C-alpha cells in the first residue's frame, strides 16, 4: 500500500477546497480520502487530519492514512489530500515537509473580506463561534482574547506570509496558486491547469457538484454541543471508531443545518476589512499577478 502524500491542498479555508478535492478525485488515477471506501466528499469530513491537530499527529501516519484512504488498489495512483490548516499553521507545514519534501501544494485564495465573513458564519455553523456579531468577533481577535486557529478570521486572510513560508519550505515550483473567483468563473481552465501541475492527463473535465455550500445552524446550542469537549464525547472517542464518529457528527450537523443565506456584511465592517487587508493584498499581487477579481473591494476607491 502506498502511504505517501503526493499532492496536498493546503488552503485557504472557505475558498472552494472541498470542491477542488472532489473534482481532482474523480480522475481514475487519483486517490483521495474515502474514494476507495465507497464514500463521496459530500458524505464525510474531507480534511486529512494527521499533520494537524496535535492529537492526530501523535498517532502513526500509517494508521491515519488507512483510516482516510483505506486500501488503494494497485496501480499508478496519485495520492491527493487536503487540510486547510497547513497553510496557516507553520508547524503543520513543517510536518508535511518532513513527511515528503517533494509534495506538490495547491492553495486557493479568496478575496479576504468575503473569506473572513464566510469563515465567521462557518464557525457559527460548526459551533466553534458563540458570538452572533461579526464585528465583536474580529475585535476579540485583535485583542487576543479567546482566539484559536478556528476563530482567527483576520489573520487567516493575510496571505503574503503564508505563501512565502510555503515557498521557503517546498520551493515555488511545487506551489500552485489558484484564485477562488477564477475557479468559479473559469472552472475548466483551472482544472486543466491543476491536472497539468500534478502530472495527470486531463481527458475529460468532471461534472460540477456542490460539496460545501454555505449553511447556518438551525439550533446553535446543538452545534456547540457537537463541537465542544464533554465527558460524552470523550467516551465516544473510546468506543466508536474515528471514521464512524466523524460520519455521525457530519450527519447530525447536516440535519441541524439550513442552506438559507446568512445576513450580508455591514458596510462599516466591510470598510474596516478593506483597510485592514489592503497592504497585504498589494504584496500578494506581486506574487500572484493580476487580482482583477478583487478590484471592486481593493482598487475601486483609488480610481
N, C-alpha and C positions, 0 to 999 in steps of 0.2 A: 504494500500500500504506500502510495506517495503521500508524505505528510510534510510538505514544504509549501509555503505560500508564495506563489509566483507573482500575483498582482493583488494589490490592496487599494481599495477605495477608502481614502483616509479622511474625507470631509468634503464640505463642511455640513454641519447639522442644518436640516431644513433647506437643502439645496437640490433635492432630487436624487440622492444617493441610492435609496431603495429601488427607485425606478431604473436607474442605470444598472444596478446589480442584476435585476430581473432581466433586463434587455441582454446583457452580456451572457447571462446564464442560459439563455435559450440556444446558444451556439452548441452544436453537437460535441465540440472538442473542449468545452469549458465545464469545469466542476465548480459549483457554488454550494454553500450550505443548504442542506435539505433536498437538493435535486435528486440524489440517488436514494433518498428515503421516501420518495413519492410525495414530497411537500412542495408547496409554492411559496414564493416570497410573501404573498398576502396572508399566509397562514402561520407565520412564526416570526419571531424577532430576528431580523437578518444580521444583527451585529455579531461579528466573530469576537467574542469577549474573552480572549486569552491574554493579550498584551495589556488590557485594561478591562475591568478594575483589578486592584491588587489581590483580592480574594481568589480570582480566577488564575492569576499568574502563578500562584503558589502550587497549583496543580501541575501535572505533567502535560507538556504540549500534546503528546500523542493521545492522551485521554480526552482533552478538549477538542482536538481535531476530529476524533471519531464521533464524539457527541454531535458535532455540527455537520460533518460531511458523510459519515457512515463509510461503507466500503465503496471506494471509487473503482469502477470497472477498469480492467487492464486496458492499456492503450495510451495514446498521447494526449492526456487531458491537462489543460492548463488550470491550475487551482487559483480561483479568484475569491476574495473575501472582502468584507468591509467593516470598518469601525471608525466612526466619525470623530471619536475622541483622540485618535492618533495624531491628527493634525494639530490639535490644541494642547495636548499633554506631552511635554518634552520626554518624560521617562518612557511613555508608551512607544514613542517614535524610536528611541534608543533600543528598546527591547526588540522591536521589529527588525532593526538593522542587525542586531546580534543574531537573530533567527536566520535572516537571509539578507545580506548586504546588497544583493542584486535584485531585490524585489522592485517591481515597477509600481509606481504610485500614481493614482488618479485623484485629483482634487477638483471638486465642483465649487465654484464661487458664486454666491448670490449677492445681489446688491444689499449691502449690510443693514440698511434701515429696515427694509421689509423682512430680512432674515432675523434680526433681533426681535421684532414684534411677533413674527411667526413662532420663534422659539419660546417666547413667553407663553403663548397660548398652548403650545405643545406640552410644556411642563405643567401647565394647569390641567391639561387632559390626563397626563400621567399621574398627577397627584403630588408631584415634587414641589410645586409652587402653590402656596396658600394665599398669597396676595391677589386681590382682584383688580388692582390698579397698576397698570404698567409703569407709570412714572414712579410710583413708590418702589417698585421692584428694582428699577435701574438706579434710583437714588440710594437704595440699600446697598447695591453693588459698589457704587462709588465710595460709600462709607466703609466698605469691607465688612459689613455685618451679615451674618448668616448666608455666606456665599460659598457655593461649591461649584464643581465643574458643570453641573446641570443648570445652574442659575446664573452663569456668567454671560449674560446676554450681550453686554457691551464688549467684553474682552474677546469673545469668540469672533467678532466681526472685524477685529484688527488683523487683517490677513498678511500684511507685508512680512512681519517677523515669523509667522507660521510657515509661510512659503520659503523664506530664507533658511530657516532651520532645517527643513526637509531637503533643500538643495545641498546644504552642507553635509548632511548625513548620507544622502543617497546619490547626489550628483544631479544636476539639472537635466541631464539626458535621460534619467529614469523617472522624471516627473512630468505628467501631462496635466495641464490646467485647462479646465472647461468652464465656460460661463453657463450658469443655470438658465439664464434667459435665452441663450443660443440653443441650448439643449431642447427647450420648449418650442422654439420657433423654427429650428433647422435640425430636427431630430436625425434624419437620415445622414446628413453631412457629418454631424457629431459622432454618430455611431460608426461610420466608416473610419473616421479619424481614430476612434478608440480601438477598434479591431486591428487597425494597422499598427497602432502603438504597442498593443500586447502581442502582436505577431500571429494572428489567426486570420484565415481567409474569410472575407465577408461576402458571401454569395447571395444572401437574402437578409433584408432588414426585418427583424421581428415585429409583429403587430404591437401596437401601443396598448398598454393596460395601466389602470390606476392602481398604484401599490400603497400609497401612503398619503391619502388626501387629508386636508385639514379637518380636525374634529374637535368637538368640545364635550366635556363630561356631563352626562345628564344628572348624575348625583356626585358632586365634588367630594363628599365625605367618603364615598366608596372608592373613588380614585386615590384618595390619600391613604386609605386603609391598605390598598394593594401595593402602594409604594413604600410606606414606612415600615421600619423593623418592628416586629412584635413576637411574643412567645409562640403564637400560632404559625407565623411564617418560619421561625427557626425550627419548629417541629416539622413543618412541611419539607424543609430542606433536607432533613434527615431521612424521612420515609418515602419521599416522592422523587424519582429521578429528575435531574435538572431539566432535560428537554421536555418531559411531560409537564413539569411545573411551569415552564415558560409558555407552553401551549395553553394551559389552564388560565394563566394570568392574561394572556392575549385574548382568549375567548371572552373572559369576564369584561375586560376593557372594551372590547368591541360591542358587547351587549349594553355597556354603560355609555355608549358614545352616540353622538348626533353629528351629522355632516352639515348642520346649519352653519352659516358663516359667522365668525366672530366679529365683534364691533371693529370698524375701521380705526386706525390710529388717529389720535388727536393731532391737529395741525401743530400745536406748540411742542408736542413730543417729537413729531417728525423733524421740525426745525432744529430741536436740540440734538437729535441724532445726526442730522446732516452736518452740523457744525463739529460734532464730536469726531466724525469719520472722514471729513474732507481731506485732511492732510494724509491720512493713511491711504485713501483711495488714489490720490495723486502718486504716491510711492508705488502702489500696486500697478498702476497703469504703465510704469516704466518696465516692469517685468512682463506684464500680460499683453500690453499693447492697447489698442483702441477699446475703451469701455463705453461705447456709444449707448448701449442698453441702459447704462446707469445715468446718462446725461440729465434726464428730467429732474433728478434729485441734486446732482452734484455740479452741474455746469450751467444750468438754465439761469441761475441768479447772476452769473458773471457775464452773461451775454447782453 
